[in-house]
Amino acid sequence: MNLLEQFILFLVSLVANTFSAFSGGGAGLIQFPVLIFLGLTFGVALATHKVASVALGIGAVLRYFRTSRLERQFVWLMLLAGVPGVVLGGSVILLVPDRWAEIALGLLTGGLGIYSMLKAQLGQSYEPINRSSRGFYIGGLVLFFLGFLNGSLTSGTGLFVTIWLVLWFGMDYQRAVAYTLTMVGLFWNGSGAITLGILGDIRWDWLPALLLGSLIGGYLGAHLALKHGNRWIKRAFEVVTLLISVKLIWG
C-alpha cells in the first residue's frame, strides 16, 4: 500500500476504535466493511481486523490502568467463559456462510438499542445482582455464547457483552464498558486473532496503520468514557447498536 492508502486506513481505524471504546463496542461497523471494500476477502478481512482490534484493548488498558475498578471474579469469568467461545467461533466461521446469522444478529442488536432507549435509568448506577454461584454460572454460559459470536462475527459483539454485564450483573455503563474494552478488546480479540491467523490469512502490510489507529482510538475512547460518564455512554451505545443493526440486516 502507498502512504495515502495507509493514512486512510489509519483514519478509519482511529475513528472506528475511538467510537467503539466510548460506546462499549462496534469498531467493526466501520473498520471491517472498509477492509472488504478495499479488496480483502471476508476471511482475510476478519483475521486482519481481529489482529488490529487487539490494539484497541491495549489502548484502553493504558487509560484504565490508573483508575481500574475491575473485580478479579469478573476478570476470570470473562476469560474462562469467553475465550473458549471465541476460539470455537473463529474455527467455525471460516467453514460456513454467515448471512442468516448476520441478519439475526442485526435484529437482536437493534432490539438492544431500542430496549436501552426505553429504559431511561438502565446502567446509570451500580446495583450488583446475580452474584451467587447460579448467577455466575448463567452469566458464564451467556458469555461463552457471546465469545462464540465474537470469534465468528465481527460487528457489534462487544456491545452484547456491555449490555449483558449491565442487565445481568447490575453494572453501570461506565463499569461495563471498562470490562468490555479490557477483556474483550485485549483477550477475546487476541484469541480470535491467533485462531484466525492459524486457520486463515492476515494482510500483514495493512496492519501498521490499523494497529496505530486502534491503539490511539482505544485510549481516546476510554478517556471520553471516563470523562463523560454513564449518560453519554448510554446514548452512544444506543446510536451504535442501531447503526450496526441497519448495517447487518441490509448488508
Disulfide bonds with the S-S distance in Angstrom:
none
